[in-house]
Amino acid sequence: MKTYQGSEIRNVAVVGHAHSGKTTLIAALLHAARMTPTQGHVADGTAVTAYDEEEVARGATMQNAVAFAEWQGTKINFVDTPGFHMFTHEARAALLPVEAALVLINAQSGVEPVTERVWRYADEAGVPRVVVVNQMDHPKAGGGGGLSALIDDLHERWGRNCVPVQLPISDAQGFHGVVDLVTMEAFTYTPGGDGHGKVSKEIPANLAADAKTLHEALVELVAEGKDELMEEYFEKGTIPEEHLISALHEAIREDRIFPVLFSSGLANMALDHLLD
């Protein structure tokens, strides 16, 4: 078995309200990273972190479970946590030893009570967070108000630090992919595929204006409070990609930014970006 150095290991808690798709997402991430030959599913008891008989019967996580994936030479340990009120002490415990958390939000329901609770736990533990709007494949994804209403709700609850780094590509036929607001590229996916997207420099025309606006908002937020970045931004009107990526990493580690991403665990879509 390969031995990993400390710098090659990431420990990540996956937290959120019940039925936000945490166990399914982890199973999909393992498959996208080619750790499993097929994607496991909660419904048939094949999800890697849902092996307890009672959990399989209930279709719900009741205790923390760990699975790992190797991605680009890094070992990522995922801690799958319960999302029901009576088991959130498990999620609280999981946030103590990890370096980061994925806070899952059900794309149909938005922020729910346990979502807010685990956010407070992450605050207490000083854990950087990535917000993942999951189940984007569902016909009712976005709820009644769509993406803008969801982002407004995140801002109201947790501040403007919650900033999209992706823009979902959806139409009447459903969720197809994401626009990367850092590189300004579009990635499209096949539902039920391997989780790896096809890249295009052409952003869909109906999303081009929104992508530009959101990119500029991301750049401004990353540059805030950093004199050298602000100078570069005012001089060039933007921040070069390589500088933006490193500054974004720093801002996430410092809890100045909570990036918002979009995915579908069940359909295995946009998971290469999440692993990145």
C-alpha positions in Angstrom: 0.0 0.0 0.0 1.3 3.5 -0.9 2.7 5.6 1.9 1.6 9.2 1.8 3.4 12.2 3.3 1.4 14.6 5.5 1.4 17.2 2.7 -0.3 14.6 0.4 -3.3 14.0 2.7 -6.6 15.9 3.0 -9.2 15.2 5.7 -12.6 16.4 4.8 -15.9 16.1 6.6 -19.1 16.0 4.5 -21.9 17.5 6.5 -25.4 18.7 5.8 -29.1 18.1 6.5 -30.6 14.6 6.0 -31.2 13.6 2.4 -28.8 16.3 1.0 -27.0 13.4 -0.7 -23.8 13.1 1.4 -23.4 9.3 1.2 -24.3 9.3 -2.5 -21.9 12.1 -3.3 -19.0 10.3 -1.6 -19.8 7.1 -3.5 -19.8 9.1 -6.7 -16.5 10.9 -5.8 -14.9 7.5 -5.3 -16.1 6.3 -8.6 -15.0 9.5 -10.4 -11.5 9.0 -8.8 -11.6 5.4 -10.1 -11.4 4.0 -6.7 -14.4 1.8 -7.3 -15.3 0.0 -10.6 -19.0 1.0 -10.4 -20.8 3.7 -8.5 -22.3 2.6 -5.2 -25.9 3.5 -4.3 -27.7 3.9 -1.0 -30.9 2.3 -2.2 -29.2 -1.1 -2.9 -26.7 -1.0 0.0 -23.6 -0.7 -2.2 -22.6 2.8 -1.1 -19.1 2.5 0.5 -19.9 4.4 3.7 -23.3 2.9 4.2 -22.5 -0.6 5.3 -24.3 -1.0 8.6 -27.4 -3.2 8.2 -29.7 -0.7 10.0 -28.4 2.2 8.0 -29.0 0.3 4.7 -32.5 -0.6 5.8 -33.3 3.0 6.8 -31.5 4.6 3.9 -29.9 7.0 6.4 -26.5 7.6 8.0 -26.5 7.1 11.8 -22.8 7.2 12.5 -19.6 8.6 11.0 -17.9 6.5 8.4 -14.7 7.1 6.4 -13.7 6.4 2.8 -10.7 7.7 0.8 -9.9 8.5 -2.7 -6.6 9.3 -4.4 -6.8 12.3 -6.8 -3.8 13.8 -8.6 -1.4 12.2 -6.1 -3.3 13.3 -3.0 -5.1 11.1 -0.6 -8.5 12.6 0.4 -10.2 11.1 3.5 -13.9 11.8 3.4 -15.9 11.5 6.6 -19.5 10.8 5.9 -21.7 12.3 8.7 -25.3 11.9 9.7 -27.8 14.6 8.9 -30.7 13.8 11.2 -31.1 16.0 14.4 -30.6 13.2 16.9 -27.2 12.2 15.3 -25.6 15.6 14.7 -23.2 15.0 17.6 -21.4 12.7 15.2 -21.0 15.5 12.7 -19.8 17.8 15.4 -17.1 15.3 16.4 -16.1 14.8 12.8 -15.3 18.5 12.4 -12.7 18.5 15.1 -9.9 16.5 13.4 -10.4 17.6 9.7 -8.9 20.4 7.8 -12.0 21.3 5.8 -15.7 20.6 5.3 -18.1 20.2 2.4 -21.4 21.6 3.5 -24.0 20.0 1.3 -27.2 21.8 0.3 -30.1 20.0 -1.3 -30.8 21.9 -4.5 -34.5 21.4 -4.1 -34.8 22.5 -0.5 -32.0 25.0 0.1 -30.6 25.6 3.5 -32.3 23.5 6.2 -32.1 23.4 10.0 -29.3 20.9 10.3 -27.4 22.8 7.6 -27.3 25.8 9.8 -26.4 23.7 12.8 -23.4 22.1 11.2 -22.3 25.5 9.9 -22.2 26.7 13.5 -20.2 23.6 14.4 -17.7 24.4 11.7 -17.4 28.0 12.9 -16.7 26.7 16.4 -14.0 24.3 15.1 -12.5 27.0 12.8 -12.9 24.7 9.7 -12.8 26.2 6.2 -15.9 25.3 4.1 -16.9 24.6 0.6 -20.6 24.9 -0.1 -21.8 22.2 -2.4 -25.3 22.6 -4.0 -26.0 18.9 -4.7 -28.8 17.0 -6.5 -28.7 19.6 -9.4 -30.1 16.8 -11.6 -33.5 17.0 -9.9 -36.3 18.6 -11.9 -37.0 20.9 -9.0 -33.4 22.0 -8.4 -33.2 25.6 -7.4 -36.6 25.5 -5.6 -39.0 28.3 -6.4 -36.6 31.1 -6.8 -33.8 29.7 -8.8 -30.0 30.2 -8.4 -30.2 33.9 -7.6 -32.6 33.3 -4.7 -30.4 30.5 -3.3 -27.3 32.7 -3.4 -29.3 35.6 -1.8 -30.3 33.2 1.0 -26.7 32.1 1.6 -25.6 35.8 1.7 -28.4 36.6 4.2 -27.5 33.7 6.5 -23.7 33.5 6.2 -22.6 36.7 4.4 -21.3 37.7 1.0 -18.3 35.5 1.6 -20.4 32.7 0.1 -19.4 33.2 -3.5 -20.1 31.0 -6.5 -16.9 29.7 -8.3 -19.1 27.9 -10.7 -22.3 28.7 -12.7 -24.6 25.7 -13.4 -25.5 24.9 -17.0 -29.1 23.8 -17.0 -32.1 24.0 -19.4 -35.5 22.4 -19.8 -33.8 19.0 -20.2 -31.9 19.3 -16.9 -28.5 19.9 -15.5 -25.6 19.5 -18.0 -22.5 20.9 -16.4 -20.8 24.0 -15.0 -19.0 27.1 -16.0 -15.7 27.5 -14.1 -15.7 31.1 -13.0 -12.0 31.1 -12.4 -10.8 29.8 -15.8 -14.0 30.9 -17.6 -14.4 27.6 -19.3 -17.5 25.4 -19.7 -17.6 21.7 -18.6 -20.3 19.4 -19.8 -21.1 15.9 -18.5 -23.0 12.8 -19.4 -25.5 11.8 -16.7 -24.4 8.5 -15.1 -21.0 8.8 -16.7 -17.5 8.8 -15.1 -17.8 12.2 -13.5 -15.2 13.8 -15.8 -16.3 16.8 -17.9 -15.6 17.8 -21.5 -14.0 21.3 -21.6 -14.9 24.1 -23.9 -13.7 27.7 -24.1 -17.1 28.6 -25.4 -19.5 29.5 -22.6 -23.1 29.0 -23.6 -24.4 32.3 -25.0 -27.3 32.6 -22.5 -24.9 32.4 -19.6 -22.1 34.6 -20.9 -23.3 37.8 -19.3 -24.0 36.2 -15.9 -20.6 34.4 -16.0 -18.8 37.6 -16.6 -20.6 39.4 -13.7 -20.0 36.5 -11.3 -16.4 36.3 -12.4 -15.8 39.9 -11.6 -17.6 39.6 -8.2 -15.3 36.6 -7.4 -12.2 38.6 -8.4 -13.2 41.6 -6.4 -13.9 39.5 -3.3 -10.6 37.6 -3.6 -8.7 40.9 -3.9 -10.3 42.6 -1.0 -7.8 43.5 1.8 -4.8 42.4 -0.3 -3.0 45.6 -1.5 -0.9 43.9 -4.2 -4.0 42.1 -5.7 -6.0 45.3 -5.6 -3.3 47.1 -7.4 -3.1 44.4 -10.1 -6.9 44.4 -10.4 -7.1 48.2 -10.9 -4.2 48.1 -13.3 -5.3 45.2 -15.5 -9.0 45.1 -14.8 -8.7 41.5 -13.6 -6.3 39.2 -11.9 -4.4 36.6 -14.0 -5.6 33.0 -13.5 -2.5 31.8 -11.8 -2.6 34.6 -9.2 -6.3 34.2 -8.8 -6.1 30.5 -8.0 -3.4 30.9 -5.4 -5.2 33.9 -3.8 -8.4 32.0 -3.8 -6.7 29.1 -1.9 -5.4 31.5 0.6 -8.8 33.2 1.1 -10.5 29.8 1.6 -8.0 28.7 4.2 -8.5 32.1 6.0 -12.3 31.7 6.0 -12.5 34.9 3.9 -14.3 33.0 1.2 -16.7 30.1 1.2 -16.8 28.9 -2.5 -20.1 27.6 -3.8 -20.0 24.7 -6.3 -22.8 22.7 -8.0 -23.0 18.9 -8.5 -25.0 15.8 -8.8 -23.8 12.8 -6.9 -26.5 10.5 -8.2 -25.8 11.4 -11.8 -22.0 11.7 -11.2 -21.7 15.2 -12.7 -19.1 18.0 -11.9 -17.3 15.8 -9.5 -13.8 16.2 -11.1 -14.1 19.9 -10.1 -15.1 19.1 -6.6 -12.1 16.7 -6.2 -9.8 19.4 -7.6 
